[in-house]
């Protein structure tokens, strides 16, 4: 069982125990443990080979959590979790997956109405039986019905995997394939290569010597990650991985590898435009190569050659959506897109002070090792009690520790906060915000407000002049929760007018703002801050996912606030506030 699976099991244990009324400190311990496991820089399997000594003293992994981690890794299951599930009515845990429900509401349904299944919940809501519950009402009942409908639609839709999960698997599998005898080249393609926020399957391409094809197919079908073989042929094998993700391996001749990589990377619209252009030039392009009217190959071994044969410059996969990239490649106006190495700062992260797993110094040194030159520590404000949000007194003490940590780490650390944007648009800890280096304003509550009310809420926070950046603006969770309804045009207008940045939250389940929103921000001159929202040192690597989305939105370094030096950022902040 890998780190992510162990973390998911610990989180499920926390949820099940909380549903059953377990003491909050135990629930919190398992949630902290899950976060700590997610943030580990090494495999649990490897760490436990030496007895687990390397895990002792890791914040969030106490003796109790460590015992359960060992059980999960060694057996693949957790007896305590199975026993806790058995104590709850069947179907109850599914209720907390419905957007807007949460554990407290699920408990309320169970204890006050005897509702323990999704079908029973929907029936009660349709019959109007929930409106009389405390803190519920008719309006909330109607919203719940909408949430149930959305949840059922997502559950029945073809499953899509977050970019981060698919990317980790693709990189691992490609690394293994490249080590096989006879392999000349191996790359993943498809929507993952284009950095779509979610993917439906994996496409892996291999150029290999002809005599190695059969052994490569055999090796692919027997990879440790493979759960099932759907089809096995001479040049293509399709498997289902243990995660449930389908993965196709195609072996092509070396002289066709570039054409195949271009073709299977897509997108479909991009390829249609490519074929149309080829026809105009008297050529034919497909997954085998580019051919003239006599059927002779013009190009095919490299992507660059394929594009050059059509009079185009090579274009990065993130742009290949037929949104003007072919015209730009033709006239030489392709933009220089932002890269991970361009990011100097990371302006949204959490530490042990609230719901993070590492200290200020640990986060700073890890960010430095990953190439950043400054960070902002932005722990939660008091309104977010579930995340151990800070009171004014705690925030003031926290700022002192940030200043001390900056000296200890020898690294620029901005003292900040992630201040909750309250329901009326006012800001949590409003009296404290003026003395901070950086303020992220985020919505964490009442995410289902009507569109006009949510828009006014966020615009009021922007117009306060007290926030520097709006965090994860829609509040969406990919595959789990739709974003809040809002007038993004009106919000971007306010951001541009006041001079406030918008965040591209790189957490792989958020990627919020979306590529379309990031494109709109670029067009309106609103700076985009690509932030990790890291809750552990490991999660600082989230930035790479945000960069992928930014590139899809055609963002260059000049559009991204976090490419500035710390001094440039502070100068931007000062001039903005002066105006």
Helices and strands as residue ranges (DSSP letters): H 3-19, H 24-39, H 44-49, G 53-55, H 63-75, H 79-86, H 92-95, H 102-113, H 118-126, H 137-156, E 161-162, H 163-178, E 183-188, H 190-193, E 198-199, E 201-208, G 210-212, H 213-221, E 226-232, E 236-241, E 246-252, G 254-256, H 257-265, H 268-280, E 284-286, E 289-291, E 297-299, H 303-309, G 317-319, H 325-331, G 340-342, E 345-346, H 360-369, E 374-377, G 385-387, H 392-409, E 412-420, G 430-435, E 438-442, H 451-463, E 469-470, H 488-498, E 501-505, H 515-524, E 528-531, G 538-542, H 543-552, G 557-559, G 561-563, H 566-578
